[in-house]
Amino acid sequence: MATAKEEFRRLIDTLPDDATWEDVQYSIYVRERIERGRREASEGKTVDQGEIEQRMQHWLTE
């Protein structure tokens, strides 16, 4: 498993040379959210499609 520093370097290498600090921050944010989602999914912290559809229907009829 790569260290956070190694992952950061890989992430930076994917950005264009003219990337702004905002681009860097956004890329880190997206990466962190993806990792969090994967971790939660592996822990079984997910919501199935039927539940999502029920929630959306409820929101749309409020």
C-alpha positions as CSV (number, residue, x, y, z in Angstrom):
1,M,0.0,0.0,0.0
2,A,1.4,3.4,-1.0
3,T,1.9,6.1,1.5
4,A,0.0,9.3,1.4
5,K,3.1,11.1,0.1
6,E,3.4,8.6,-2.7
7,E,-0.3,9.0,-3.6
8,F,0.0,12.7,-3.6
9,R,3.0,12.6,-5.9
10,R,1.1,10.4,-8.3
11,L,-1.9,12.7,-8.1
12,I,0.2,15.8,-8.9
13,D,1.8,14.0,-11.8
14,T,-1.6,13.6,-13.4
15,L,-2.3,17.3,-13.4
16,P,-1.4,19.6,-16.2
17,D,1.7,21.8,-15.8
18,D,-0.5,24.9,-15.6
19,A,-2.7,23.5,-12.8
20,T,-3.7,26.1,-10.1
21,W,-3.6,25.6,-6.4
22,E,-7.4,25.3,-6.7
23,D,-7.0,22.4,-9.2
24,V,-4.7,20.7,-6.7
25,Q,-7.1,21.2,-3.8
26,Y,-10.0,19.9,-5.8
27,S,-8.1,16.9,-7.0
28,I,-7.1,16.0,-3.4
29,Y,-10.8,16.5,-2.3
30,V,-12.1,14.2,-5.0
31,R,-9.5,11.6,-4.2
32,E,-10.3,11.7,-0.5
33,R,-14.1,11.3,-1.2
34,I,-13.4,8.3,-3.5
35,E,-11.3,6.7,-0.9
36,R,-13.9,7.4,1.8
37,G,-16.6,5.9,-0.4
38,R,-14.6,2.7,-1.0
39,R,-13.8,2.3,2.7
40,E,-17.5,2.8,3.6
41,A,-18.6,0.3,0.9
42,S,-16.1,-2.3,2.2
43,E,-17.5,-1.8,5.7
44,G,-21.1,-2.4,4.4
45,K,-22.1,1.2,4.8
46,T,-24.1,1.4,1.6
47,V,-27.7,2.1,0.6
48,D,-29.4,-0.2,-2.0
49,Q,-31.0,1.1,-5.1
50,G,-34.6,0.5,-3.8
51,E,-33.9,2.6,-0.7
52,I,-32.5,5.4,-2.8
53,E,-35.5,5.4,-5.1
54,Q,-37.8,5.6,-2.0
55,R,-35.9,8.5,-0.6
56,M,-35.9,10.4,-3.9
57,Q,-39.7,9.8,-4.2
58,H,-40.2,11.2,-0.7
59,W,-38.0,14.3,-1.4
60,L,-39.9,15.0,-4.7
61,T,-43.3,14.8,-3.1
62,E,-42.5,17.0,-0.1
